[in-house]
């Protein structure tokens, strides 16, 4: 990719939203992983309810990834007629939105851990560990914001 003033301004515009995303989607899940070792484990009263909760949380995680993917595709499709300031605002907005949505998904891990007890530790950690992967896979790329 060539380095022209347009690309440089897009990179500069993405810098702080991406740094926010790294904090929310990488450092925050690491802190939650450490927190799981200190949280008291719940005792599930109904295994079927815990399984349903797990399926619901998995669906919410996939839905969050699909929603972010859909929004970014829609925003990239509208770039052709936009000026540079509009593209910068769109890139910032989509990066921040992806960070916030994926960061919220990391909270599903401790919730499941509290509901499932010791048998759900592996699944609770999976809900937390998928957040950085989703952020790196679905966050907007600067090269896609250049028409």
N, C-alpha and C positions, 0 to 999 in steps of 0.2 A: 504494500500500500504506500502510495506516495505521501509525502508530508507537505501538504499545502496549508495555507492559513485556515481553510475551512475545517480540515481534519484536526488541526491543532486546537481550534476553539471547541470542537466537539469533545476532544480528549480532556480539555480543561473543564468543560461543563460536566463531564461524567465523573470527574475525580472524587468530589466529596460525596455524591450519592453512592458511588461504588464503595468508598471507604465506610460509609454508614452501613451498607449491605454486608461488608466483611465483618463488621462488629456484630451486627444483629444476626447474621446467618452462619458465622463461624465461631466467633468468641463466645457469644451467648449460648449456643448449643454445647460448647465445651464446658462452660460453667454449669449448665444443667446436668451434664453427665456427672460432674463432680458432686452436684447436689443430690443426685439419686443415691449416692452412697450414704448420705446422711439422713435422708427422709425415712420416716417410719413406713413400713410396708403395710398396706391394707390387707384385710382378709376377705376374699370374695365370698359373699353369701350365696350367690347364684351363678354358677359357671356359665350358664346360657346367656345371662345378662352381660357378663364380662366379654364373652365371645361376640355378642352383638355390638357391644361398645367398641371392640377392636375392629370389627368390620366397618362400623361407622367412621372411626378415626382414619382407617385406611382409605375409605371413600373420600373423606374430606381432604386428605393429603393429595390424592390423585386429582380431585376437583380443583384444588388450588393450583397445581401445576398446569392443568389444562386451561384454567382461566387466564393465568399469566401468559401462557403460550398464545392463546387466542388474542389477547390484548396486544401483545407485541407484534403479532402478524398483522393485525388490523392497523396498528400505528405505522408499521413499515409500508403498508399498502397506500397510506395517505401521504407519504413523504414527497411524491413527485411534484405536487403543487405547492409545497411549503417553502417558505423562506428559511434562511439559516437560523434566525432567532426562534422561529416556531419549531424547527427540528431540535434545537438545543433544549427548549422547554419540554418537548415530547420525550426526548432521551432521558432527561432528569426525572420526569414524572414516572415513566415506565420503570426505570431503575429503582426509584424509591418505592413504588408500589410492589414490585417483585420482592424487595427486601422486607417490607412490612408483612406481606402475606406469608412469605416463607418463614419469617421470624415467628409469626403467630402459630404456624404449624408446629414449631418446636415445643410449644407448650402442651401439645397433646401427649408427649412422652411422660411427663410427671403426672398428668391426670390419669393416664392408663396405669401407671405404676401404683398410684394410690388406690385405684379400683381393683386391680388384678392381684396384687400381693406379690409374693416371691415367684410365683409361676409366670408372671408377666414381665419380669425384668428384661428379658431378651427383646421382647416386642416393644417395651417402652424405650429402650435404648435405640431401637431401629427407627422409631418415630423421630427421635432427636438426630440420629446420624444421617437421615435422608435430607435434612434441611440444607447443609452445605452443598451436597451433590445437586440438589434442585437449583440452588442459587447459581452455581457455576455453569450448569447446563442451560438454564433458561434466562439468565440476566441478559439484557440487551447488549449487543456488541456495537462498537462505534462504526465498524466497517459496513454495517447494515444500515446505518443512518445517513450514509452518503448516497444520494440518488445517482 
